[in-house]
Amino acid sequence: MPDHYAVADLSQCEARTRRSPIACLAVRAVTVSVNLAAPSFEHVLRLTDERGMFEHADGTTPRRDGGYCLDDVARGLVVVCRHRPATSTLDGLATTYLSFVRRAQASDGRCHNRLDRHGRWEDQPDTGDWWGRALWGLGTAAARGPQPIRAAALRAFNLGLSQRSPHLHAMAFATLGAAEVSGVRPRHDGALRLMGDFAALAGRARTASAWPWPLARLTYANAAIAEALIAAGEALGDKAVLADGLALLGWLLDVETSADHLSVTAVGGWGPNEHRATFDQQPIEAAAMADACARALVLTGEQRWAGGLARAIRWFHGHNDGGIVLYDPESGGGFDGLTPGGRNTNQGAESTLALIATLQHGQHARTTVGG
């Protein structure tokens, strides 16, 4: 049975209501011919203590000696703040994660990333990916988090805006946070300027016309770059940037589709004239594709993005290069990767949050199960 999404009027939903892609998907039904799992926060709770979320796990047991990282806690803040319906448990997680992100932020807006189990920072503040993910989490919390934390999240977001990163991925993640803020504050000058700076950086990063991607190689969270261009183009009213983001996403979706399933870029990446490895594959790639296709679907209503979103959801359900299910219905966790020999059975923070982020799109689309 082919993937099918009813997409009429989705392209008008966000413009009319300033809703997120997830919220707008909820206005139409979606049929995916798999038994779709519902998002569970059971394993997220297992990985979380009063300080934050542990980065690694042995199976389902948190590896406390591995400590915490801002990357994952910020991902957690995004996922819990955008989940509907909200609950007191999720609100509590949002409060804990926001506290961690604010603690990681230096007075100049840069951020620490790694905190050991005893609460000591192991690095100096900087503007790597973790800074961008912090702004993504802060922007989401400011726009969609529990009401009591929104003002504090916005203040921390505004502080982070004083910095820029030379790294395209970091700027893409920050842009997705800026898009959240501009969705509820369309004239937020700092958010708009950051998105403009990201678009300019992506344009300067272009390598060669024969290789359309703005970096020399596909590496990790690839679809987030395309999604950020789409979000920036929409918020800035820049049709060229929006078209560029959609074109890049279309190219990436074609490159990462094999037959009827998603075959995401493996660890190590690849570029022009390089051998492309099939494994290991990580859940973050499928999650980034799901987010990007959901945003493109809301803006355009085009069926190809519905198909891409369905394939990203199916990837976790075994429609992948290994034919292996990558979520654990008993624990609520996501497995850490797809390898030549099967799945990595550890269930760390990044993989579990990637699973939940992807399943949220199906949940909020009022998914019905097909044959």
C-alpha beads as a LAMMPS data file, in Angstrom:
LAMMPS data file: protein, C-alpha beads

371 atoms
370 bonds

1 atom types
1 bond types

-500.0 500.0 xlo xhi
-500.0 500.0 ylo yhi
-500.0 500.0 zlo zhi

Masses

1 110.0

Atoms # bond

1 1 1 0.000 0.000 0.000
2 1 1 1.513 3.361 -0.932
3 1 1 2.084 6.094 1.616
4 1 1 -0.869 8.466 1.649
5 1 1 -1.411 11.744 3.450
6 1 1 -4.494 13.943 3.069
7 1 1 -2.846 17.332 2.645
8 1 1 -5.524 19.775 1.513
9 1 1 -5.306 23.203 3.129
10 1 1 -2.101 22.426 5.047
11 1 1 -0.247 25.112 3.131
12 1 1 -2.641 27.737 4.491
13 1 1 -2.696 26.488 8.088
14 1 1 0.620 27.910 9.267
15 1 1 0.066 31.256 7.545
16 1 1 -3.354 31.659 9.143
17 1 1 -2.569 30.455 12.631
18 1 1 1.213 30.819 13.100
19 1 1 1.150 27.163 14.142
20 1 1 4.138 24.855 13.992
21 1 1 4.351 22.106 11.349
22 1 1 3.339 19.519 13.964
23 1 1 0.266 21.503 15.001
24 1 1 -0.769 22.103 11.402
25 1 1 -0.468 18.426 10.527
26 1 1 -3.149 17.775 13.108
27 1 1 -5.795 19.323 10.839
28 1 1 -5.668 16.392 8.416
29 1 1 -5.628 12.606 8.657
30 1 1 -2.713 10.470 7.550
31 1 1 -2.709 6.818 6.603
32 1 1 0.551 4.909 6.947
33 1 1 0.510 1.174 6.279
34 1 1 2.384 0.184 9.437
35 1 1 1.351 -0.321 13.043
36 1 1 2.514 3.077 14.231
37 1 1 3.970 3.357 17.723
38 1 1 2.781 6.147 19.990
39 1 1 5.474 8.339 21.560
40 1 1 6.392 7.233 25.074
41 1 1 8.412 9.257 27.567
42 1 1 9.090 6.308 29.871
43 1 1 12.741 5.971 28.821
44 1 1 13.242 9.743 28.789
45 1 1 12.192 9.747 32.437
46 1 1 14.584 6.876 33.123
47 1 1 17.475 8.867 31.621
48 1 1 16.603 12.055 33.518
49 1 1 17.521 13.078 37.050
50 1 1 17.148 16.359 38.919
51 1 1 20.026 17.885 36.936
52 1 1 19.348 16.870 33.336
53 1 1 19.412 13.925 30.927
54 1 1 22.233 11.396 30.861
55 1 1 23.803 11.106 27.414
56 1 1 24.450 7.343 27.203
57 1 1 22.885 4.075 28.264
58 1 1 23.942 0.437 28.495
59 1 1 20.822 -1.143 27.104
60 1 1 18.168 0.760 29.010
61 1 1 20.329 1.554 32.051
62 1 1 21.611 5.165 32.162
63 1 1 25.399 5.448 32.125
64 1 1 25.774 8.011 34.859
65 1 1 29.553 8.021 34.556
66 1 1 29.162 9.456 31.046
67 1 1 27.526 12.590 32.392
68 1 1 25.344 14.992 30.461
69 1 1 25.646 17.090 27.320
70 1 1 23.820 20.249 26.334
71 1 1 23.198 18.810 22.850
72 1 1 20.873 16.163 24.260
73 1 1 19.236 18.223 26.988
74 1 1 18.384 20.902 24.404
75 1 1 16.927 18.202 22.153
76 1 1 14.851 17.077 25.099
77 1 1 13.599 20.613 25.656
78 1 1 12.406 20.801 22.041
79 1 1 10.607 17.465 22.193
80 1 1 8.792 17.958 25.506
81 1 1 7.742 21.537 24.704
82 1 1 6.220 20.631 21.378
83 1 1 4.365 17.562 22.621
84 1 1 0.584 17.648 22.822
85 1 1 -1.286 17.098 24.972
86 1 1 0.932 18.653 27.610
87 1 1 1.042 16.955 30.999
88 1 1 2.398 17.866 34.415
89 1 1 5.152 15.275 33.895
90 1 1 6.266 16.846 30.638
91 1 1 6.050 20.314 32.170
92 1 1 8.372 19.122 34.906
93 1 1 10.842 17.787 32.337
94 1 1 10.714 21.104 30.482
95 1 1 11.533 22.976 33.697
96 1 1 14.482 20.678 34.440
97 1 1 15.855 20.892 30.906
98 1 1 15.479 24.663 30.730
99 1 1 17.381 24.994 34.001
100 1 1 20.226 22.918 32.534
101 1 1 20.344 24.985 29.332
102 1 1 20.417 28.257 31.260
103 1 1 23.166 26.936 33.504
104 1 1 25.187 25.971 30.425
105 1 1 24.932 29.483 28.998
106 1 1 27.769 31.900 29.752
107 1 1 27.185 35.603 30.324
108 1 1 28.150 36.377 26.715
109 1 1 25.676 33.886 25.210
110 1 1 28.137 31.110 24.388
111 1 1 27.530 27.692 25.933
112 1 1 29.259 24.839 27.693
113 1 1 28.409 21.386 26.370
114 1 1 29.641 18.636 28.701
115 1 1 28.817 18.337 32.386
116 1 1 30.188 15.444 34.447
117 1 1 28.093 13.401 36.844
118 1 1 29.239 15.594 39.732
119 1 1 27.999 18.808 38.130
120 1 1 31.346 20.144 36.841
121 1 1 31.725 21.569 33.356
122 1 1 34.368 19.770 31.315
123 1 1 34.805 22.374 28.583
124 1 1 34.846 26.088 27.888
125 1 1 31.862 28.005 26.463
126 1 1 31.783 28.108 22.652
127 1 1 29.429 28.272 19.671
128 1 1 29.510 24.707 18.394
129 1 1 26.446 22.634 17.574
130 1 1 25.411 22.678 21.240
131 1 1 25.023 26.482 21.144
132 1 1 22.740 26.148 18.114
133 1 1 20.720 23.374 19.732
134 1 1 20.442 25.455 22.893
135 1 1 18.843 28.270 20.883
136 1 1 16.545 25.748 19.205
137 1 1 15.430 24.481 22.605
138 1 1 15.111 27.965 24.084
139 1 1 13.120 29.231 21.113
140 1 1 10.759 26.267 21.313
141 1 1 10.321 26.716 25.060
142 1 1 9.662 30.447 24.616
143 1 1 7.017 29.759 21.980
144 1 1 5.429 26.496 23.097
145 1 1 6.697 25.549 26.522
146 1 1 4.722 25.626 29.770
147 1 1 3.555 29.177 30.391
148 1 1 5.619 29.677 33.588
149 1 1 8.947 29.070 31.781
150 1 1 8.367 31.031 28.586
151 1 1 9.693 34.395 29.767
152 1 1 12.904 32.897 31.160
153 1 1 13.401 30.891 27.983
154 1 1 12.975 34.024 25.859
155 1 1 15.513 35.952 27.939
156 1 1 18.072 33.173 27.514
157 1 1 17.265 32.961 23.794
158 1 1 17.848 36.696 23.426
159 1 1 21.194 36.379 25.201
160 1 1 22.264 33.596 22.856
161 1 1 21.451 35.776 19.866
162 1 1 24.474 37.932 20.671
163 1 1 26.681 35.191 19.230
164 1 1 27.168 33.687 15.792
165 1 1 28.807 30.407 14.852
166 1 1 31.045 29.816 11.828
167 1 1 29.583 26.312 11.572
168 1 1 26.617 25.777 9.235
169 1 1 24.989 23.036 11.315
170 1 1 25.123 25.166 14.468
171 1 1 23.559 28.098 12.642
172 1 1 20.874 25.822 11.182
173 1 1 19.884 24.561 14.623
174 1 1 19.814 28.132 15.957
175 1 1 17.671 29.185 12.992
176 1 1 15.076 26.549 13.846
177 1 1 14.837 28.101 17.305
178 1 1 14.580 31.563 15.773
179 1 1 11.746 30.303 13.569
180 1 1 9.862 29.192 16.681
181 1 1 10.203 32.668 18.197
182 1 1 9.274 34.465 14.985
183 1 1 6.191 32.263 14.768
184 1 1 4.795 33.936 17.874
185 1 1 6.700 37.237 17.593
186 1 1 6.860 37.954 13.833
187 1 1 8.753 41.217 14.353
188 1 1 11.432 39.854 16.661
189 1 1 14.399 41.603 15.085
190 1 1 17.073 39.389 16.620
191 1 1 15.447 36.193 15.389
192 1 1 15.033 37.600 11.889
193 1 1 18.629 38.806 11.733
194 1 1 19.955 35.420 12.825
195 1 1 17.932 33.680 10.119
196 1 1 19.252 36.123 7.544
197 1 1 22.815 35.471 8.668
198 1 1 22.265 31.717 8.366
199 1 1 20.890 32.063 4.843
200 1 1 23.893 34.161 3.864
201 1 1 26.294 31.629 5.387
202 1 1 24.607 28.770 3.526
203 1 1 24.950 30.681 0.272
204 1 1 28.649 31.345 0.842
205 1 1 29.259 27.701 1.718
206 1 1 28.264 26.416 -1.716
207 1 1 31.020 24.275 -3.223
208 1 1 30.272 23.443 -6.854
209 1 1 27.192 23.483 -9.063
210 1 1 27.508 19.766 -9.762
211 1 1 27.179 19.086 -6.024
212 1 1 24.173 21.092 -4.824
213 1 1 24.697 20.606 -1.078
214 1 1 26.101 23.700 0.677
215 1 1 28.849 21.630 2.323
216 1 1 31.496 19.530 0.618
217 1 1 30.064 16.321 2.096
218 1 1 26.863 14.993 3.615
219 1 1 27.592 14.324 7.273
220 1 1 24.967 14.364 10.064
221 1 1 21.514 15.845 10.675
222 1 1 21.628 16.777 7.003
223 1 1 17.966 17.585 6.532
224 1 1 18.140 20.189 9.309
225 1 1 20.110 22.462 6.973
226 1 1 17.409 22.270 4.316
227 1 1 14.674 22.729 6.912
228 1 1 16.382 25.800 8.337
229 1 1 16.542 27.373 4.878
230 1 1 12.843 26.646 4.391
231 1 1 12.022 28.170 7.780
232 1 1 14.218 31.215 7.157
233 1 1 12.793 31.791 3.698
234 1 1 9.258 31.689 5.033
235 1 1 9.931 33.971 8.006
236 1 1 11.928 36.493 5.978
237 1 1 9.540 36.457 3.038
238 1 1 12.497 35.500 0.833
239 1 1 11.161 33.304 -1.965
240 1 1 14.632 32.483 -3.278
241 1 1 15.825 31.147 0.091
242 1 1 12.600 29.176 0.518
243 1 1 12.919 27.683 -2.971
244 1 1 16.543 26.824 -2.308
245 1 1 15.632 24.983 0.890
246 1 1 12.869 23.011 -0.824
247 1 1 15.173 22.112 -3.711
248 1 1 17.896 20.921 -1.342
249 1 1 15.408 18.861 0.650
250 1 1 14.078 17.292 -2.541
251 1 1 17.581 16.397 -3.667
252 1 1 18.431 14.916 -0.260
253 1 1 15.203 12.918 -0.121
254 1 1 15.952 11.459 -3.561
255 1 1 19.528 10.631 -2.555
256 1 1 18.410 9.007 0.700
257 1 1 15.580 6.922 -0.769
258 1 1 16.244 3.354 -1.866
259 1 1 13.325 1.592 -3.526
260 1 1 10.437 2.288 -1.120
261 1 1 12.392 3.067 2.052
262 1 1 14.699 5.633 3.587
263 1 1 18.425 4.868 3.380
264 1 1 20.028 7.677 5.365
265 1 1 23.611 8.885 5.183
266 1 1 25.821 6.621 7.254
267 1 1 28.232 7.648 10.011
268 1 1 31.322 9.074 8.340
269 1 1 29.289 10.737 5.595
270 1 1 30.107 10.867 1.915
271 1 1 30.685 13.327 -0.891
272 1 1 31.277 13.517 -4.637
273 1 1 33.419 10.703 -6.069
274 1 1 33.476 8.882 -2.730
275 1 1 32.240 5.401 -1.915
276 1 1 28.974 5.645 -0.025
277 1 1 28.788 3.248 2.907
278 1 1 25.417 1.816 3.906
279 1 1 26.139 1.439 7.644
280 1 1 26.152 2.521 10.439
281 1 1 22.951 4.571 10.275
282 1 1 21.727 6.729 13.147
283 1 1 18.191 7.731 14.177
284 1 1 19.039 11.441 14.142
285 1 1 19.073 11.309 10.322
286 1 1 15.541 9.932 10.071
287 1 1 14.320 12.452 12.656
288 1 1 15.840 15.385 10.788
289 1 1 14.184 14.162 7.586
290 1 1 10.829 13.843 9.351
291 1 1 11.033 17.395 10.716
292 1 1 12.049 18.852 7.363
293 1 1 9.414 17.006 5.339
294 1 1 6.717 17.958 7.852
295 1 1 7.623 21.630 7.492
296 1 1 7.713 21.399 3.699
297 1 1 4.358 19.597 3.697
298 1 1 2.721 22.321 5.766
299 1 1 4.030 25.054 3.467
300 1 1 3.348 23.440 0.105
301 1 1 0.814 20.646 0.589
302 1 1 2.818 18.601 -1.919
303 1 1 2.466 14.839 -1.774
304 1 1 6.201 14.153 -2.109
305 1 1 6.804 15.592 1.365
306 1 1 4.034 13.424 2.777
307 1 1 5.813 10.427 1.305
308 1 1 9.134 11.533 2.767
309 1 1 7.599 11.979 6.207
310 1 1 6.000 8.543 5.993
311 1 1 9.304 6.939 5.031
312 1 1 11.055 8.613 7.977
313 1 1 8.429 7.249 10.377
314 1 1 8.619 3.812 8.754
315 1 1 12.424 3.761 9.139
316 1 1 11.959 3.204 12.875
317 1 1 9.393 0.482 12.189
318 1 1 11.785 -1.671 10.163
319 1 1 11.399 -0.186 6.687
320 1 1 15.133 0.411 6.437
321 1 1 18.232 -1.166 4.893
322 1 1 18.385 -3.814 7.627
323 1 1 14.684 -4.584 7.861
324 1 1 15.021 -4.119 11.637
325 1 1 12.709 -2.294 14.032
326 1 1 14.600 0.458 15.859
327 1 1 12.285 1.255 18.757
328 1 1 11.629 -0.702 21.926
329 1 1 7.908 -0.712 22.779
330 1 1 8.620 -2.058 26.258
331 1 1 11.055 0.654 27.351
332 1 1 9.860 3.495 25.103
333 1 1 13.460 3.940 23.954
334 1 1 15.104 4.167 20.570
335 1 1 18.054 1.952 19.635
336 1 1 21.333 3.740 19.024
337 1 1 21.901 2.704 15.429
338 1 1 21.530 0.336 12.501
339 1 1 24.702 -1.680 11.868
340 1 1 25.688 -4.389 9.344
341 1 1 25.062 -6.983 12.051
342 1 1 21.735 -5.621 13.266
343 1 1 20.897 -2.898 15.720
344 1 1 22.964 -1.289 18.438
345 1 1 20.942 -2.342 21.459
346 1 1 21.906 0.620 23.635
347 1 1 19.180 3.236 24.074
348 1 1 20.849 6.602 24.593
349 1 1 19.333 10.070 24.805
350 1 1 19.930 11.164 21.214
351 1 1 18.344 8.066 19.678
352 1 1 15.374 8.018 22.032
353 1 1 14.625 11.696 21.426
354 1 1 14.977 11.189 17.664
355 1 1 12.417 8.398 17.854
356 1 1 9.959 10.496 19.861
357 1 1 10.428 13.544 17.634
358 1 1 9.594 11.452 14.577
359 1 1 6.607 9.702 16.128
360 1 1 5.191 13.062 17.215
361 1 1 4.499 13.874 13.582
362 1 1 2.373 10.766 13.217
363 1 1 0.584 11.389 16.501
364 1 1 -0.302 14.968 15.704
365 1 1 -1.452 14.017 12.220
366 1 1 -4.159 11.832 13.818
367 1 1 -2.601 8.774 12.272
368 1 1 -4.802 5.894 11.160
369 1 1 -3.370 2.494 10.471
370 1 1 -3.649 1.030 6.987
371 1 1 -3.394 -2.588 5.884

Bonds

1 1 1 2
2 1 2 3
3 1 3 4
4 1 4 5
5 1 5 6
6 1 6 7
7 1 7 8
8 1 8 9
9 1 9 10
10 1 10 11
11 1 11 12
12 1 12 13
13 1 13 14
14 1 14 15
15 1 15 16
16 1 16 17
17 1 17 18
18 1 18 19
19 1 19 20
20 1 20 21
21 1 21 22
22 1 22 23
23 1 23 24
24 1 24 25
25 1 25 26
26 1 26 27
27 1 27 28
28 1 28 29
29 1 29 30
30 1 30 31
31 1 31 32
32 1 32 33
33 1 33 34
34 1 34 35
35 1 35 36
36 1 36 37
37 1 37 38
38 1 38 39
39 1 39 40
40 1 40 41
41 1 41 42
42 1 42 43
43 1 43 44
44 1 44 45
45 1 45 46
46 1 46 47
47 1 47 48
48 1 48 49
49 1 49 50
50 1 50 51
51 1 51 52
52 1 52 53
53 1 53 54
54 1 54 55
55 1 55 56
56 1 56 57
57 1 57 58
58 1 58 59
59 1 59 60
60 1 60 61
61 1 61 62
62 1 62 63
63 1 63 64
64 1 64 65
65 1 65 66
66 1 66 67
67 1 67 68
68 1 68 69
69 1 69 70
70 1 70 71
71 1 71 72
72 1 72 73
73 1 73 74
74 1 74 75
75 1 75 76
76 1 76 77
77 1 77 78
78 1 78 79
79 1 79 80
80 1 80 81
81 1 81 82
82 1 82 83
83 1 83 84
84 1 84 85
85 1 85 86
86 1 86 87
87 1 87 88
88 1 88 89
89 1 89 90
90 1 90 91
91 1 91 92
92 1 92 93
93 1 93 94
94 1 94 95
95 1 95 96
96 1 96 97
97 1 97 98
98 1 98 99
99 1 99 100
100 1 100 101
101 1 101 102
102 1 102 103
103 1 103 104
104 1 104 105
105 1 105 106
106 1 106 107
107 1 107 108
108 1 108 109
109 1 109 110
110 1 110 111
111 1 111 112
112 1 112 113
113 1 113 114
114 1 114 115
115 1 115 116
116 1 116 117
117 1 117 118
118 1 118 119
119 1 119 120
120 1 120 121
121 1 121 122
122 1 122 123
123 1 123 124
124 1 124 125
125 1 125 126
126 1 126 127
127 1 127 128
128 1 128 129
129 1 129 130
130 1 130 131
131 1 131 132
132 1 132 133
133 1 133 134
134 1 134 135
135 1 135 136
136 1 136 137
137 1 137 138
138 1 138 139
139 1 139 140
140 1 140 141
141 1 141 142
142 1 142 143
143 1 143 144
144 1 144 145
145 1 145 146
146 1 146 147
147 1 147 148
148 1 148 149
149 1 149 150
150 1 150 151
151 1 151 152
152 1 152 153
153 1 153 154
154 1 154 155
155 1 155 156
156 1 156 157
157 1 157 158
158 1 158 159
159 1 159 160
160 1 160 161
161 1 161 162
162 1 162 163
163 1 163 164
164 1 164 165
165 1 165 166
166 1 166 167
167 1 167 168
168 1 168 169
169 1 169 170
170 1 170 171
171 1 171 172
172 1 172 173
173 1 173 174
174 1 174 175
175 1 175 176
176 1 176 177
177 1 177 178
178 1 178 179
179 1 179 180
180 1 180 181
181 1 181 182
182 1 182 183
183 1 183 184
184 1 184 185
185 1 185 186
186 1 186 187
187 1 187 188
188 1 188 189
189 1 189 190
190 1 190 191
191 1 191 192
192 1 192 193
193 1 193 194
194 1 194 195
195 1 195 196
196 1 196 197
197 1 197 198
198 1 198 199
199 1 199 200
200 1 200 201
201 1 201 202
202 1 202 203
203 1 203 204
204 1 204 205
205 1 205 206
206 1 206 207
207 1 207 208
208 1 208 209
209 1 209 210
210 1 210 211
211 1 211 212
212 1 212 213
213 1 213 214
214 1 214 215
215 1 215 216
216 1 216 217
217 1 217 218
218 1 218 219
219 1 219 220
220 1 220 221
221 1 221 222
222 1 222 223
223 1 223 224
224 1 224 225
225 1 225 226
226 1 226 227
227 1 227 228
228 1 228 229
229 1 229 230
230 1 230 231
231 1 231 232
232 1 232 233
233 1 233 234
234 1 234 235
235 1 235 236
236 1 236 237
237 1 237 238
238 1 238 239
239 1 239 240
240 1 240 241
241 1 241 242
242 1 242 243
243 1 243 244
244 1 244 245
245 1 245 246
246 1 246 247
247 1 247 248
248 1 248 249
249 1 249 250
250 1 250 251
251 1 251 252
252 1 252 253
253 1 253 254
254 1 254 255
255 1 255 256
256 1 256 257
257 1 257 258
258 1 258 259
259 1 259 260
260 1 260 261
261 1 261 262
262 1 262 263
263 1 263 264
264 1 264 265
265 1 265 266
266 1 266 267
267 1 267 268
268 1 268 269
269 1 269 270
270 1 270 271
271 1 271 272
272 1 272 273
273 1 273 274
274 1 274 275
275 1 275 276
276 1 276 277
277 1 277 278
278 1 278 279
279 1 279 280
280 1 280 281
281 1 281 282
282 1 282 283
283 1 283 284
284 1 284 285
285 1 285 286
286 1 286 287
287 1 287 288
288 1 288 289
289 1 289 290
290 1 290 291
291 1 291 292
292 1 292 293
293 1 293 294
294 1 294 295
295 1 295 296
296 1 296 297
297 1 297 298
298 1 298 299
299 1 299 300
300 1 300 301
301 1 301 302
302 1 302 303
303 1 303 304
304 1 304 305
305 1 305 306
306 1 306 307
307 1 307 308
308 1 308 309
309 1 309 310
310 1 310 311
311 1 311 312
312 1 312 313
313 1 313 314
314 1 314 315
315 1 315 316
316 1 316 317
317 1 317 318
318 1 318 319
319 1 319 320
320 1 320 321
321 1 321 322
322 1 322 323
323 1 323 324
324 1 324 325
325 1 325 326
326 1 326 327
327 1 327 328
328 1 328 329
329 1 329 330
330 1 330 331
331 1 331 332
332 1 332 333
333 1 333 334
334 1 334 335
335 1 335 336
336 1 336 337
337 1 337 338
338 1 338 339
339 1 339 340
340 1 340 341
341 1 341 342
342 1 342 343
343 1 343 344
344 1 344 345
345 1 345 346
346 1 346 347
347 1 347 348
348 1 348 349
349 1 349 350
350 1 350 351
351 1 351 352
352 1 352 353
353 1 353 354
354 1 354 355
355 1 355 356
356 1 356 357
357 1 357 358
358 1 358 359
359 1 359 360
360 1 360 361
361 1 361 362
362 1 362 363
363 1 363 364
364 1 364 365
365 1 365 366
366 1 366 367
367 1 367 368
368 1 368 369
369 1 369 370
370 1 370 371
